[in-house]
Amino acid sequence: MKLGTVMIFVRDLPRMREFYERDLGLEAVPESAQPGWIELDAGLARLGLHQIPERVLAELGAQDASPREDQPVKLIFRVADVPAERARLVARGVPMREIAPWGRCDGVDPEGNIFQLAT
C-alpha cells in the first residue's frame, strides 16, 4: 500500500490553491481538476484540496483562520534548507513560527491549517 493523496477540506478553494501553488511552490495536476477539487503535486504524494459544499459552509458560519492547534493532522514538507525556506515564506507574508531546536519550522496556511518545513 502506498499513500497517493492527502485531502483537506477548504472553505475557499481558489485562495487555498493560490497559496499552495504560489507560496509553497506545488504544481496543479491539470487532469485532476474537477468542480470543487484540485490536486497538487507534492512529490511522492498529491495534496488534494476539496471545496466544502455551500450548504455545509452555511452551517459552519464565519471562518476563523486562527491556527488550528487542536487538529490531529499536520502536512510536513521536505525542503533542502529550512532557514532559507522559512525566510522566503516570511518575505511572502506567510505566518511562520520560529525554527525549533530540532530544526523544523511550522507555518499556517490561509485557513489556519498548520504545516511544517523539515529537512
N, C-alpha and C positions, 0 to 999 in steps of 0.2 A: 504494500500500500504506500502511496506517495501523496503528499499534500499538493493539491493543484491550485486551489483558490481559497483565499481568506476573504470573507464578505463582511462589510459593515453597512448597517442601515444608516442613511443620511437624510437630513431634512432638505438640504439644498444641493442637489446633485451637480449643477453647473459650477457652483462655488467650490465644492469639495474636489471635483475633477480638476479645476484650475489649480487649486492648492497642491494636490499630489503630482500634477504634471509640471507646473511652473516652478514651485518651490522645492519639491523633493526630487524632481527630475525623472519621474516614472513616465513611461510612454503608453498611450492608449493602444489597446489591441482592437483595430478597426472592425474586424469581423465579429467581435463580441458585442458591439453596440446594439442595444435594443431600447425601446422606450423605457425610461426609468432604470437603466442598467448600463454600466460600463465596466470593463476590466482593464486594469493597468498592469503592464509587465513589470514585475518586481523581482526579476532574476529567476530563481528556481521555482517560484510560485507566482500567482497573479493576485492582485488586490482587486476585489470586486466591490463596486460602490452601488448600492441598491437604494433607489428613492423610496422613502417611506410614503405610502399612499396618503392622499389628501384627507380621506376620512379619518385615518389614524392620527395625522398631524393635528386635525381639529380637536381630537380627544386629548392629545398631549399638551396643547396650549402653547404658550410662548416659549421660544427657545432660550435656554440658559447655556451659554457657551463656556461657562467656567470649567476648569479641568475636572474631569470625571475620575477622581481618585479611587472611587469605590468599584470601578469596573474590573472584572476578572480577566480581561484580555488586554495585552499591550502589543502593538506592532513594533518589531525590532528590525531596524535597517542596518545592514553591514556597510561600513564605509572604511576607506583606507586611513583616514586621518580625522578622528573625532573633533579635535580642537578647530581644525580648518573648516570642517563642515558646519560645526556649530556657529563659527564666526560668519560664514556665508549666509546661513539661515537667519541669524540675528540681523544682519545687514538688510535682509529682505523683509524684516518686520515680524518674523515668526517668533512666538513666545518660546524661549528656550531656557531651561534651568542650567545651573552650574554643572560642570563636569564632576562626577562622583570620584572619590579616591580610587575606585577600581576602573576608571577610565570610560565609563558610559555616561550618556547625557540624555535627559528626557526633554521632549518638546510637546507642544499642544497644537492640534490642528484646529481649524476654524469652528468646529462643532464641539470642542472640548475633549476629544479623544487623545489620550496620551500615547506618544510614540517614542521610541528610543533610538539613539545612534550608538553603535558598538563597532569595535574592530573585529 
